[in-house]
Amino acid sequence: MDDRVRLSLDEVRELVTAVMSRHGLAPAHVEAVADVMVAGERDGGGSHGIFRVLMCLNSIRAGKVSLDAEPVVRDVAPGVVRVDAGGAFAPLAFRRGLPVLVQKAKAVGLAAMAVNDCCHFAALFPEVEAIARAGLVGFAFTPSHAWVAPAGGSRPLLGTNPIAFGWPRPGRDPFVFDFATSAAARGEIELHRREGTPTPEGWGVDPSGNPTTDADAIMAGAMLPFGGHKGSALSLMVELIAGPLVGDLTSVDSIAYDEGARGAPRGGELLLAIDPSRMLGEAAPEHLARAEAIFEGVVSQGARLPSVRRYEARARSLAEGVLIPRKLVDEVRALLD
């Protein structure tokens, strides 16, 4: 028996909106939060869909997030913008800063945006996709909670520390990828725990540092980076450029701030945008066409081009809705009581 519920994307949005409003989130924040959760469900990323309502509610109940802070956008240099989220969830701060980031990148060729003092619960792909749809190359980085042991270690020190990238494709959906530097996203392990299923090998270790496929043991122990020392080094990079470089918390700082609430990670985010037209001038269309040849080279040999499955899932979801575990839907609906 398939114990899942089919909801339209409008129904997903209505459910998220109702729950977040019921628990006091200001309307502008509700809209921005709902957008990214719907995007997660729409594009086949269930671990970043309405499942994230539970993490957000933990933050709200513990008083770890501002419900109504108005983001403050600061123009600090020709190629730099900072957005102070005021301790609120990140999506509205990104939304308010994006037009300034785009304008700066198109004016000077390359621009950086730091989003500070925010609670980050969402995937990064909507952000780099938005940058790419503006005709720019985009990068995004953020730490999280200290859940991940460095390669060769056994104690949590690093976050899942995702890296996201977006490349504009004239007349087509952007090329986008978004992945944790851990072997899996924290939400994926949590979904295995909820369903009582083993994780794949290599996702984590138990509290004694022993490899395990038991999701509960990984939650009590530590997650692992992907690719051994390579993923570990990338995770350290994210800690540095989206923590100290932007003047915000590391993953260790974030989990200490959380104090066991199991809420959204607290800290900052770094976004970069590069304008191909500024970099290449009149030759930009020619070189963007060369990029298309690379993409075709991937697809023509039967390899998977990142983002293709995302857009295929998006098309299906827009037409058919999405399937969500009934247990999760019931749990989220119960938050309206």
Backbone hydrogen bonds, N-H to C=O, Kabsch-Sander energy under -0.5 kcal/mol:
donor,donor_aa,acceptor,acceptor_aa,energy
3,D,1,M,-1.1
4,R,2,D,-2.0
5,V,324,I,-3.3
7,L,5,V,-0.6
7,L,322,V,-2.7
12,V,8,S,-2.1
13,R,9,L,-2.4
14,E,10,D,-2.5
15,L,11,E,-2.2
16,V,12,V,-2.5
17,T,13,R,-2.8
18,A,14,E,-2.4
19,V,15,L,-2.3
20,M,16,V,-2.6
21,S,17,T,-2.2
22,R,18,A,-2.3
23,H,19,V,-1.4
24,G,21,S,-1.9
25,L,20,M,-2.2
26,A,67,L,-2.5
29,H,26,A,-0.5
30,V,26,A,-2.6
31,E,27,P,-2.4
32,A,28,A,-1.8
33,V,29,H,-3.0
34,A,30,V,-2.8
35,D,31,E,-2.0
36,V,32,A,-1.5
37,M,33,V,-1.9
38,V,34,A,-2.8
39,A,35,D,-2.1
40,G,36,V,-1.8
41,E,37,M,-2.1
42,R,38,V,-3.2
43,D,39,A,-2.1
44,G,41,E,-1.5
45,G,40,G,-2.8
46,G,44,G,-0.8
48,H,45,G,-2.5
49,G,46,G,-1.6
51,F,46,G,-0.6
52,R,49,G,-1.9
53,V,50,I,-1.7
54,L,51,F,-1.2
55,M,51,F,-0.6
56,C,52,R,-2.3
57,L,53,V,-2.6
58,N,54,L,-1.8
59,S,55,M,-1.9
60,I,56,C,-2.2
61,R,57,L,-3.0
62,A,58,N,-1.8
63,G,60,I,-1.4
64,K,59,S,-2.8
65,V,59,S,-0.5
66,S,87,G,-2.5
72,V,84,D,-2.2
73,V,71,P,-0.6
74,R,72,V,-0.5
74,R,82,R,-3.6
76,V,74,R,-0.9
76,V,80,V,-1.2
77,A,80,V,-1.5
80,V,77,A,-1.5
81,V,112,A,-2.2
82,R,74,R,-2.7
83,V,114,A,-2.9
84,D,72,V,-2.7
85,A,83,V,-0.8
85,A,116,N,-2.8
87,G,117,D,-2.9
88,A,85,A,-1.0
90,A,119,C,-2.1
93,A,89,F,-0.6
94,F,90,A,-2.1
95,R,91,P,-2.3
96,R,92,L,-2.3
97,G,93,A,-1.9
98,L,94,F,-2.2
100,V,97,G,-0.6
101,L,97,G,-2.2
102,V,98,L,-2.7
103,Q,99,P,-2.3
104,K,100,V,-2.5
105,A,101,L,-2.5
106,K,102,V,-2.2
107,A,103,Q,-1.4
108,V,104,K,-2.8
109,G,105,A,-2.0
111,A,273,A,-2.5
112,A,79,G,-2.7
113,M,271,L,-3.0
114,A,81,V,-2.1
115,V,113,M,-0.5
115,V,269,E,-2.4
116,N,83,V,-3.0
116,N,114,A,-0.6
118,C,267,G,-2.7
119,C,88,A,-2.3
120,H,118,C,-0.6
120,H,265,P,-2.3
121,F,119,C,-0.7
127,E,124,L,-0.9
128,V,124,L,-1.7
129,E,125,F,-2.3
130,A,126,P,-1.7
131,I,127,E,-1.9
132,A,128,V,-2.5
133,R,129,E,-2.4
134,A,130,A,-0.7
134,A,131,I,-0.8
135,G,132,A,-2.1
136,L,131,I,-1.5
137,V,274,I,-2.9
138,G,166,G,-2.4
139,F,272,L,-2.2
140,A,164,A,-1.8
141,F,270,L,-1.9
142,T,162,P,-1.0
146,A,251,S,-1.4
147,W,145,H,-1.6
147,W,158,L,-1.4
148,V,158,L,-2.9
149,A,223,M,-2.6
153,G,150,P,-2.8
157,L,148,V,-2.9
158,L,148,V,-2.9
163,I,179,F,-2.4
164,A,140,A,-2.1
165,F,177,F,-2.6
166,G,138,G,-2.5
167,W,175,F,-2.7
169,R,172,R,-0.5
172,R,169,R,-3.0
175,F,167,W,-2.3
176,V,174,P,-0.6
177,F,165,F,-2.1
179,F,163,I,-2.3
181,T,160,T,-2.6
182,S,160,T,-0.9
183,A,224,L,-3.3
188,E,185,A,-0.6
189,I,185,A,-1.4
190,E,186,R,-2.3
191,L,187,G,-2.2
192,H,188,E,-1.7
193,R,189,I,-2.4
194,R,190,E,-2.5
195,E,191,L,-1.9
196,G,192,H,-1.1
197,T,192,H,-2.0
199,T,213,T,-2.7
203,W,200,P,-1.0
204,G,212,T,-0.5
205,V,222,A,-2.9
206,D,210,N,-2.7
209,G,206,D,-2.6
212,T,204,G,-1.7
215,A,213,T,-0.7
218,I,214,D,-2.2
219,M,215,A,-2.5
220,A,216,D,-1.7
221,G,217,A,-1.6
222,A,205,V,-2.1
223,M,147,W,-2.9
224,L,203,W,-1.8
226,F,181,T,-2.1
228,G,225,P,-0.7
230,K,227,G,-1.7
231,G,226,F,-0.7
232,S,228,G,-2.0
233,A,229,H,-2.0
234,L,230,K,-2.0
235,S,231,G,-2.3
236,L,232,S,-2.1
237,M,233,A,-2.0
238,V,234,L,-2.2
239,E,235,S,-2.3
240,L,236,L,-1.9
241,I,237,M,-2.8
242,A,238,V,-2.2
245,L,240,L,-2.6
246,V,243,G,-0.7
247,G,243,G,-0.5
247,G,244,P,-0.9
248,D,243,G,-2.9
254,S,250,T,-2.4
255,I,251,S,-2.2
256,A,252,V,-1.6
257,Y,253,D,-2.2
258,D,254,S,-1.9
259,E,255,I,-1.1
260,G,255,I,-0.5
261,A,258,D,-1.5
267,G,118,C,-2.5
268,G,242,A,-0.5
269,E,115,V,-1.7
270,L,141,F,-2.2
271,L,113,M,-2.5
272,L,139,F,-2.0
273,A,111,A,-2.5
274,I,137,V,-2.4
275,D,109,G,-2.8
279,M,275,D,-2.1
280,L,276,P,-2.9
281,G,277,S,-1.9
283,A,280,L,-1.6
284,A,281,G,-1.8
287,H,283,A,-2.0
288,L,284,A,-2.5
289,A,285,P,-1.9
290,R,286,E,-1.3
291,A,287,H,-1.5
292,E,288,L,-1.3
293,A,289,A,-1.2
294,I,290,R,-1.2
295,F,291,A,-2.1
296,E,292,E,-2.5
297,G,293,A,-1.9
298,V,294,I,-1.5
299,V,295,F,-2.2
300,S,296,E,-2.9
301,Q,297,G,-0.6
301,Q,298,V,-0.8
302,G,299,V,-2.0
303,A,298,V,-1.6
305,L,303,A,-0.5
308,V,305,L,-2.2
311,Y,307,S,-2.1
312,E,308,V,-2.2
313,A,309,R,-2.8
314,R,310,R,-2.2
315,A,311,Y,-2.2
316,R,312,E,-2.1
317,S,313,A,-2.8
318,L,314,R,-2.4
319,A,315,A,-1.3
320,E,316,R,-3.5
321,G,317,S,-2.2
322,V,7,L,-3.1
324,I,5,V,-2.5
324,I,322,V,-0.5
326,R,3,D,-2.2
329,V,325,P,-2.2
330,D,326,R,-2.8
331,E,327,K,-2.0
332,V,328,L,-2.5
333,R,329,V,-2.6
334,A,330,D,-1.9
335,L,331,E,-0.5
335,L,332,V,-1.2
336,L,333,R,-1.9
337,D,334,A,-1.5
